[in-house]
Amino acid sequence: MLVTGGAGYIGSHAAKALSRAGYEVVVFDNLVAGHREAVRYGELVEGDITDVAAVRDALRRREIFAVMHFAAFLDVGESVREPARYYRNNLVGALSVLEAMVAEGVRLFVLSSTCATYGEPIETPIPETHPQRPINSYGETKLAVERALPHFERAHGLHSVALRYFNAAGADPDGEIGEDHSPEIHLIPRTIAAATGGPGLQVFGDDYPTPDGTCLRDYVHVADLADAHVRALERLVRTGASGAYNLGTGHPYSVRDVIETVERVTARTVPWTLAPRRPGDPAALYAAAGKAKAELGWEPRFPDLESIVRTAWGWHQTHPNGYGGA
Ligand SMILES: NC(=O)c1ccc[n+]([C@@H]2O[C@H](COP(=O)([O-])OP(=O)(O)OC[C@H]3O[C@@H](n4cnc5c(N)ncnc54)[C@H](O)[C@@H]3O)[C@@H](O)[C@H]2O)c1
């Protein structure tokens, strides 16, 4: 298995799950946002996904049979400011990987996609059939890759699954690997940082049409995402049927729920201030999660916010500076 972006947060957890399931993993990553220390399951090949020759070389030398593609940039705000960087890395990068696969005869592909491809929801929970109308260039780049996939299937017999994650969260329950983005853009690690002396948290708007006025999101445990990848791959091997699946629990939690849960789990206070709404933040984003359950047999092991926060807190306690040292 080639795991692009396997030195990153979700890719490193997928590499572990794949290795546990008996696959030999090769990580392909340029470490632009990943960590050498996160590569514990399989060899690290350092390279850039936009370099077709380098990807071809990795595929050929290691006799790769399938690719899981995590490598991408994922900061929505940055994607709005710097669309060229996002199109180059996320779209050109993915096309380079697909081109290399075709050239080397590798025909199975699992894509990290995102609920950001849906844009402003017209119904919640969001089913896979919801219109895909992204409102930022990050979502556009991921959707463009999704849209390319049927063409690669028709032209080259390349079968694929797009997994549309909601909010990835938590850390490896064994405490080996965890979340270390720089800057950290995700709510749970930012809330934990605020509780432990880091910058105070900003809550962007408390007048949304939600029960407590703050935004509702669907937090899905990173180990559950990793498990879903193994299941998606196995279905692809078994049936060759391409498709797209939401990966979320279907149970939304508010920003206030996150603050309260972090306070309970850490037994500390989270300092926070109210800030204006951010443009483009929908009030509620959560998945209709039935398709992955029905077709992949996927059932999250950490469906509740408390167990997600507990694993994130466990990782933070042993790695307060992430991979940068204890
Ligand atoms: N974290 C989330 O909540 C979330 C939600 C939806 C979708 N996703 C998608 O999941 C994937 C992984 O996200 P993550 O949170 O693990 O991010 P991450 O930044 O931790 O990992 C991405 C990895 O890709 C590598 N990478 C980036 N550009 C590369 C390039 N040109 N060549 C080689 N390697 C490169 C980085 O070094 C990093 O190790 C992304 O595709 C992202 O769009 C993430």
The ligand as an SDF file (V2000), in Angstrom:
LIG
                    3D

 44 48  0  0  0  0  0  0  0  0999 V2000
   -8.2250   16.8900    9.4690 N   0  0  0  0  0  0  0  0  0  0  0  0
   -9.5120   16.9450    9.0880 C   0  0  0  0  0  0  0  0  0  0  0  0
  -10.4070   17.2330    9.8950 O   0  0  0  0  0  0  0  0  0  0  0  0
   -9.9060   16.6140    7.6650 C   0  0  0  0  0  0  0  0  0  0  0  0
  -11.2660   16.6900    7.3120 C   0  0  0  0  0  0  0  0  0  0  0  0
  -11.6390   16.3660    6.0110 C   0  0  0  0  0  0  0  0  0  0  0  0
  -10.6760   15.9570    5.1010 C   0  0  0  0  0  0  0  0  0  0  0  0
   -9.3740   15.9010    5.4660 N   0  0  0  0  0  0  0  0  0  0  0  0
   -8.3680   15.4700    4.4770 C   0  0  0  0  0  0  0  0  0  0  0  0
   -7.5770   14.4500    5.0290 O   0  0  0  0  0  0  0  0  0  0  0  0
   -6.2530   14.5110    4.5330 C   0  0  0  0  0  0  0  0  0  0  0  0
   -5.2590   14.4500    5.6660 C   0  0  0  0  0  0  0  0  0  0  0  0
   -5.5240   15.4940    6.5940 O   0  0  0  0  0  0  0  0  0  0  0  0
   -4.6170   15.6480    7.9070 P   0  0  0  0  0  0  0  0  0  0  0  0
   -5.4290   16.3560    8.9250 O   0  0  0  0  0  0  0  0  0  0  0  0
   -4.0100   14.3350    8.2440 O   0  0  0  0  0  0  0  0  0  0  0  0
   -3.5030   16.6560    7.3560 O   0  0  0  0  0  0  0  0  0  0  0  0
   -1.9400   16.7030    7.6710 P   0  0  0  0  0  0  0  0  0  0  0  0
   -1.4570   18.0470    7.2340 O   0  0  0  0  0  0  0  0  0  0  0  0
   -1.6710   16.2710    9.0620 O   0  0  0  0  0  0  0  0  0  0  0  0
   -1.3620   15.5870    6.6860 O   0  0  0  0  0  0  0  0  0  0  0  0
   -1.1450   15.8160    5.3240 C   0  0  0  0  0  0  0  0  0  0  0  0
    0.1880   15.1850    4.9750 C   0  0  0  0  0  0  0  0  0  0  0  0
    0.4230   15.3550    3.5770 O   0  0  0  0  0  0  0  0  0  0  0  0
    1.7710   15.7500    3.3860 C   0  0  0  0  0  0  0  0  0  0  0  0
    1.8270   16.5110    2.1340 N   0  0  0  0  0  0  0  0  0  0  0  0
    1.1740   17.6690    1.8200 C   0  0  0  0  0  0  0  0  0  0  0  0
    1.5040   18.0640    0.5810 N   0  0  0  0  0  0  0  0  0  0  0  0
    2.3470   17.1260    0.0910 C   0  0  0  0  0  0  0  0  0  0  0  0
    3.0320   16.9700   -1.1550 C   0  0  0  0  0  0  0  0  0  0  0  0
    2.9250   17.8930   -2.1230 N   0  0  0  0  0  0  0  0  0  0  0  0
    3.8100   15.8880   -1.3390 N   0  0  0  0  0  0  0  0  0  0  0  0
    3.9490   14.9540   -0.3570 C   0  0  0  0  0  0  0  0  0  0  0  0
    3.3400   15.0520    0.8410 N   0  0  0  0  0  0  0  0  0  0  0  0
    2.5540   16.1350    1.0650 C   0  0  0  0  0  0  0  0  0  0  0  0
    2.1120   16.5750    4.6090 C   0  0  0  0  0  0  0  0  0  0  0  0
    3.5010   16.6450    4.8630 O   0  0  0  0  0  0  0  0  0  0  0  0
    1.3730   15.8180    5.7000 C   0  0  0  0  0  0  0  0  0  0  0  0
    2.1790   14.8070    6.2630 O   0  0  0  0  0  0  0  0  0  0  0  0
   -6.1780   15.7700    3.6690 C   0  0  0  0  0  0  0  0  0  0  0  0
   -6.2820   15.3800    2.3250 O   0  0  0  0  0  0  0  0  0  0  0  0
   -7.3740   16.5630    4.0980 C   0  0  0  0  0  0  0  0  0  0  0  0
   -7.8680   17.3630    3.0460 O   0  0  0  0  0  0  0  0  0  0  0  0
   -8.9590   16.2260    6.7310 C   0  0  0  0  0  0  0  0  0  0  0  0
  1  2  1  0
  2  3  2  0
  2  4  1  0
  4  5  1  0
  4 44  2  0
  5  6  2  0
  6  7  1  0
  7  8  2  0
  8  9  1  0
  8 44  1  0
  9 10  1  0
  9 42  1  0
 10 11  1  0
 11 12  1  0
 11 40  1  0
 12 13  1  0
 13 14  1  0
 14 15  2  0
 14 16  1  0
 14 17  1  0
 17 18  1  0
 18 19  2  0
 18 20  1  0
 18 21  1  0
 21 22  1  0
 22 23  1  0
 23 24  1  0
 23 38  1  0
 24 25  1  0
 25 26  1  0
 25 36  1  0
 26 27  1  0
 26 35  1  0
 27 28  2  0
 28 29  1  0
 29 30  1  0
 29 35  2  0
 30 31  1  0
 30 32  2  0
 32 33  1  0
 33 34  2  0
 34 35  1  0
 36 37  1  0
 36 38  1  0
 38 39  1  0
 40 41  1  0
 40 42  1  0
 42 43  1  0
M  CHG  2   8   1  16  -1
M  END
$$$$
